[in-house]
Amino acid sequence: MIKSFLTISIATALAVILPGCNDKAKPLAEHPAAEQVFINGAIYTADPAQRSVSAMAVSGDRIWFVGNDEAAATWIGADTTVTDLQGKRVLPGLHDAHVHPAGVIEVEDCNLDNEPVDLAQLAEFAAACVERLAIPDGDWLLVKQWNFAQNNKPAGDLKTLRQALDRASDKHPILLGGSDGHHNATNSAGLALAATPAGERLGLSAETLAGPFAELAPYVGLDADGEPNGEVHEDVPKLLGAGHAILGNVDELISQAGQIPGRFNSLGITSIYDAAFDATTGSLYDSLVEQGALSLRVTLAQYYDPNAYRNADGSIDIDTIMAQARATREKYSKVQNVKADQLKYFVDGVIEGNPLSTPPTLPNAAQLNDYYQPIFGQDTTSGEVVLTGYVAPDGEPCKQVAAKAPGSLKREEIADFTAANGFHPAQCLLSDGVMFQSADTTMKFIQAAVDSDLSVHFHAIGDRAVRTAVDAIAAVTRDTPSTNRHSIAHAQLVDPGDIARIAALKIPVAFTYAWAVRDYGYDVTVIPFIDKISSLQDMYNAENYYMRQAYPARSILAAGGVLAAGSDAPVDTADPRPFHNIEKAVTRDEGEGPMNAGEGIGILDAIDAYTINGARLMHQQDITGSLEAGKKADFIILDRDIVALAENGNADQVSETKVLETWFDGARIYQQTR
């Protein structure tokens, strides 16, 4: 028999049963004895009433009873293992509803671990990796977990990321992978590898970005002369031939696949949603299944890059995508605890710009309004970024540029303009971001998915992208579902008019609550482009659009919506940190003061986001997500009562929570080493 905490005899168990509870005890003869009975606990059920009870009975892989200790006594037989929880808090097994599991595997690599570095430190770090890992000349070096938003300051004669990586090596193309999976950078050796679909290697330059690679322009950062500064965002690395480098050493990842269930289970996570599954990562799960080591319920959101399925006329071959998706779904339909009935679809990119480049690189997330063009400088003493003003697109200097088109200006003309006006002529251009595919293609994609009985998980960051996703979901939603089969991830900015629509359509929104906080270094890369502010100290003005509409969790909940939660690990950090996310869902504060504190939610709603609502997003709420009779016995035991902490004003301690035990299918699969 499995024992945990204080396993006690039947006589002792009956002696500690608390009288006076409302649940009526049935005579033992009316039902068989349970294999396991847990008593004297604080068991949060995540049921519709958000109840906490003291006892639970389990047999096999199922929960047979939840209620009070008196009623639990009727489930105790001669062979029942009785566990006194000693008041410990118990939750349903957690659901990470948006994560990239391969990214949590730890292997020998070149990893910045999201630590901020200046350009000189970056060059030194990358050069050391080339030597330590003995990268052959001509092979790619992948530098993982680069903090794209913090530091990256010029140092000495190094002014751009390209220069820093050139110093690291001129014999190796280097891919600097941002910790968000969207921002990247490379050196001259990498830029030189850009090739057309026909295989003609032209390289990325001012000339080719104005010609054959014009479509890449929104994703390539430029220096003051109009040449690439090293920034190559979104899918640009694939066009440099670095697609294989993005994931790293796949063979080593497969050999270490056992880290996936071990890591998640130790954090109390029993269900994961792989938010960008493809054939490459499929081998990870195949390995775990073969080993019988998959102590997780896994939902795979299959990702097919639409650009890889373009027809000669430029349209997307959606039929081929759906055929492959159906085949993959069929493959995993025969695998216990794994299903592949969802698709990942990127509506847009990300909303961070780069104040340190000249001109500042604009965000590319799709917005309803044009981005502002802030003018940045640097404090001569501290080197910190300062905001000195904004470009007036309709001003006389920009009118003069418009007559010539910024891309046609020669270097000396750019220098003269910048010296005369205090900003780069490229900042006269207006942009409201980029949709990865047209709205029409998005509509066709989701309709084809529905026709194939597949659901779509939309990556949407900007408010225009969120609206596009909502429009698409609305077009295929019939009647009023209790939970929509389609979902949205991130929703960093949501227009007020779309909040009610999201709620009415019951679209699950998977927020990463750890990001719904003030982070000055990061916010400098976002807020000045969204709101026209007087100085960087004005970023947190409550009237700013960003402050009102960023990650609007409480507004969606209050309107009747469905809040889920996803860590998006290894984005920002390879640690899925569920209790950190739960804490930030409540406090919205990382130590710099709360960001739009009114959008914080209650502790029970935050737990629901990680349990029953995650199960709803994964379409498995009938078997898991809450502790109710008939459901799977997936639950965790904590070292502290996070509900009591939050309700007593100590929500800022929730992130310190440790998992004592994790149970999956009625068996204990993790126990904290004491």
SULQUILIN-V217752 format. One record per residue. N is the residue number from 1. NEAR is the number of other C-alpha atoms within 10 Angstrom. Layout:
# SULQUILIN-V217752
N|NEAR + N|NEAR
This chain:
# SULQUILIN-V217752
1|8 + 2|11 + 3|12 + 4|16 + 5|12 + 6|11 + 7|17 + 8|14 + 9|14 + 10|16 + 11|8 + 12|11 + 13|21 + 14|16 + 15|10 + 16|14 + 17|18 + 18|14 + 19|10 + 20|10 + 21|13 + 22|10 + 23|13 + 24|12 + 25|16 + 26|14 + 27|11 + 28|15 + 29|9 + 30|9 + 31|11 + 32|13 + 33|21 + 34|24 + 35|21 + 36|25 + 37|28 + 38|23 + 39|30 + 40|22 + 41|22 + 42|22 + 43|28 + 44|22 + 45|25 + 46|24 + 47|14 + 48|9 + 49|7 + 50|13 + 51|14 + 52|21 + 53|17 + 54|23 + 55|25 + 56|29 + 57|27 + 58|27 + 59|20 + 60|14 + 61|16 + 62|21 + 63|23 + 64|25 + 65|21 + 66|24 + 67|24 + 68|25 + 69|27 + 70|23 + 71|24 + 72|27 + 73|25 + 74|20 + 75|27 + 76|22 + 77|17 + 78|10 + 79|12 + 80|19 + 81|22 + 82|27 + 83|23 + 84|19 + 85|21 + 86|13 + 87|14 + 88|20 + 89|22 + 90|28 + 91|27 + 92|31 + 93|29 + 94|31 + 95|35 + 96|32 + 97|32 + 98|29 + 99|23 + 100|22 + 101|27 + 102|24 + 103|18 + 104|21 + 105|17 + 106|15 + 107|13 + 108|8 + 109|15 + 110|20 + 111|19 + 112|20 + 113|16 + 114|20 + 115|13 + 116|17 + 117|18 + 118|16 + 119|25 + 120|22 + 121|15 + 122|22 + 123|21 + 124|15 + 125|18 + 126|26 + 127|20 + 128|14 + 129|18 + 130|23 + 131|10 + 132|11 + 133|12 + 134|10 + 135|14 + 136|12 + 137|13 + 138|13 + 139|14 + 140|22 + 141|28 + 142|25 + 143|27 + 144|22 + 145|23 + 146|26 + 147|23 + 148|27 + 149|25 + 150|19 + 151|18 + 152|22 + 153|22 + 154|18 + 155|14 + 156|8 + 157|10 + 158|18 + 159|19 + 160|25 + 161|28 + 162|25 + 163|20 + 164|27 + 165|31 + 166|24 + 167|18 + 168|23 + 169|20 + 170|15 + 171|17 + 172|22 + 173|27 + 174|30 + 175|26 + 176|31 + 177|27 + 178|22 + 179|24 + 180|20 + 181|20 + 182|18 + 183|24 + 184|27 + 185|26 + 186|29 + 187|28 + 188|23 + 189|21 + 190|28 + 191|27 + 192|15 + 193|19 + 194|24 + 195|19 + 196|14 + 197|8 + 198|6 + 199|9 + 200|10 + 201|14 + 202|16 + 203|21 + 204|26 + 205|20 + 206|18 + 207|15 + 208|15 + 209|20 + 210|15 + 211|11 + 212|13 + 213|18 + 214|12 + 215|11 + 216|18 + 217|18 + 218|18 + 219|22 + 220|23 + 221|25 + 222|23 + 223|20 + 224|18 + 225|18 + 226|23 + 227|15 + 228|24 + 229|25 + 230|27 + 231|27 + 232|29 + 233|23 + 234|19 + 235|19 + 236|22 + 237|25 + 238|14 + 239|18 + 240|23 + 241|16 + 242|22 + 243|13 + 244|14 + 245|19 + 246|19 + 247|16 + 248|19 + 249|14 + 250|16 + 251|11 + 252|13 + 253|21 + 254|21 + 255|13 + 256|17 + 257|24 + 258|18 + 259|18 + 260|22 + 261|22 + 262|17 + 263|17 + 264|26 + 265|25 + 266|19 + 267|25 + 268|29 + 269|31 + 270|30 + 271|31 + 272|26 + 273|27 + 274|25 + 275|26 + 276|20 + 277|22 + 278|17 + 279|11 + 280|11 + 281|18 + 282|15 + 283|16 + 284|21 + 285|22 + 286|16 + 287|17 + 288|20 + 289|16 + 290|9 + 291|10 + 292|9 + 293|15 + 294|22 + 295|23 + 296|23 + 297|21 + 298|22 + 299|25 + 300|25 + 301|26 + 302|25 + 303|20 + 304|21 + 305|14 + 306|18 + 307|14 + 308|10 + 309|16 + 310|13 + 311|11 + 312|8 + 313|6 + 314|9 + 315|13 + 316|20 + 317|16 + 318|19 + 319|14 + 320|11 + 321|21 + 322|20 + 323|12 + 324|13 + 325|24 + 326|18 + 327|12 + 328|19 + 329|19 + 330|14 + 331|13 + 332|18 + 333|14 + 334|10 + 335|12 + 336|12 + 337|15 + 338|21 + 339|21 + 340|24 + 341|24 + 342|29 + 343|25 + 344|23 + 345|26 + 346|22 + 347|24 + 348|25 + 349|25 + 350|23 + 351|21 + 352|22 + 353|25 + 354|20 + 355|24 + 356|21 + 357|21 + 358|23 + 359|24 + 360|24 + 361|23 + 362|28 + 363|25 + 364|25 + 365|26 + 366|28 + 367|26 + 368|14 + 369|13 + 370|14 + 371|23 + 372|22 + 373|26 + 374|24 + 375|20 + 376|22 + 377|17 + 378|15 + 379|11 + 380|8 + 381|6 + 382|7 + 383|13 + 384|13 + 385|18 + 386|16 + 387|19 + 388|14 + 389|18 + 390|18 + 391|20 + 392|15 + 393|17 + 394|10 + 395|10 + 396|10 + 397|17 + 398|21 + 399|14 + 400|13 + 401|20 + 402|16 + 403|8 + 404|11 + 405|15 + 406|20 + 407|15 + 408|12 + 409|17 + 410|12 + 411|12 + 412|10 + 413|14 + 414|22 + 415|16 + 416|14 + 417|17 + 418|16 + 419|11 + 420|11 + 421|12 + 422|15 + 423|24 + 424|24 + 425|26 + 426|24 + 427|23 + 428|22 + 429|17 + 430|14 + 431|18 + 432|18 + 433|24 + 434|21 + 435|21 + 436|20 + 437|16 + 438|12 + 439|16 + 440|10 + 441|16 + 442|22 + 443|18 + 444|15 + 445|23 + 446|25 + 447|19 + 448|17 + 449|23 + 450|16 + 451|12 + 452|15 + 453|13 + 454|21 + 455|25 + 456|23 + 457|27 + 458|29 + 459|23 + 460|29 + 461|27 + 462|31 + 463|23 + 464|25 + 465|29 + 466|30 + 467|23 + 468|23 + 469|28 + 470|22 + 471|17 + 472|22 + 473|26 + 474|17 + 475|12 + 476|15 + 477|14 + 478|10 + 479|7 + 480|10 + 481|12 + 482|13 + 483|20 + 484|23 + 485|22 + 486|29 + 487|26 + 488|26 + 489|25 + 490|22 + 491|25 + 492|22 + 493|24 + 494|26 + 495|20 + 496|14 + 497|9 + 498|17 + 499|23 + 500|18 + 501|18 + 502|29 + 503|22 + 504|20 + 505|23 + 506|23 + 507|26 + 508|29 + 509|30 + 510|29 + 511|27 + 512|27 + 513|26 + 514|23 + 515|22 + 516|26 + 517|23 + 518|21 + 519|18 + 520|17 + 521|13 + 522|17 + 523|19 + 524|22 + 525|23 + 526|23 + 527|24 + 528|27 + 529|24 + 530|21 + 531|19 + 532|18 + 533|19 + 534|13 + 535|12 + 536|16 + 537|12 + 538|14 + 539|23 + 540|20 + 541|15 + 542|13 + 543|11 + 544|16 + 545|16 + 546|23 + 547|21 + 548|21 + 549|20 + 550|22 + 551|28 + 552|24 + 553|26 + 554|20 + 555|19 + 556|26 + 557|18 + 558|14 + 559|15 + 560|16 + 561|24 + 562|30 + 563|26 + 564|34 + 565|32 + 566|29 + 567|27 + 568|28 + 569|23 + 570|21 + 571|20 + 572|21 + 573|18 + 574|22 + 575|17 + 576|25 + 577|21 + 578|27 + 579|23 + 580|20 + 581|26 + 582|29 + 583|30 + 584|26 + 585|32 + 586|24 + 587|28 + 588|27 + 589|22 + 590|18 + 591|10 + 592|11 + 593|14 + 594|19 + 595|25 + 596|24 + 597|19 + 598|15 + 599|24 + 600|25 + 601|22 + 602|18 + 603|22 + 604|19 + 605|23 + 606|24 + 607|29 + 608|30 + 609|31 + 610|31 + 611|31 + 612|30 + 613|29 + 614|32 + 615|26 + 616|24 + 617|30 + 618|30 + 619|19 + 620|16 + 621|17 + 622|14 + 623|17 + 624|29 + 625|33 + 626|28 + 627|31 + 628|22 + 629|17 + 630|15 + 631|20 + 632|26 + 633|30 + 634|29 + 635|29 + 636|27 + 637|24 + 638|18 + 639|15 + 640|19 + 641|18 + 642|26 + 643|19 + 644|15 + 645|15 + 646|19 + 647|12 + 648|9 + 649|9 + 650|14 + 651|21 + 652|19 + 653|15 + 654|24 + 655|16 + 656|13 + 657|18 + 658|16 + 659|20 + 660|22 + 661|23 + 662|29 + 663|24 + 664|25 + 665|21 + 666|19 + 667|17 + 668|17 + 669|16 + 670|21 + 671|16 + 672|11 + 673|6 + 674|4
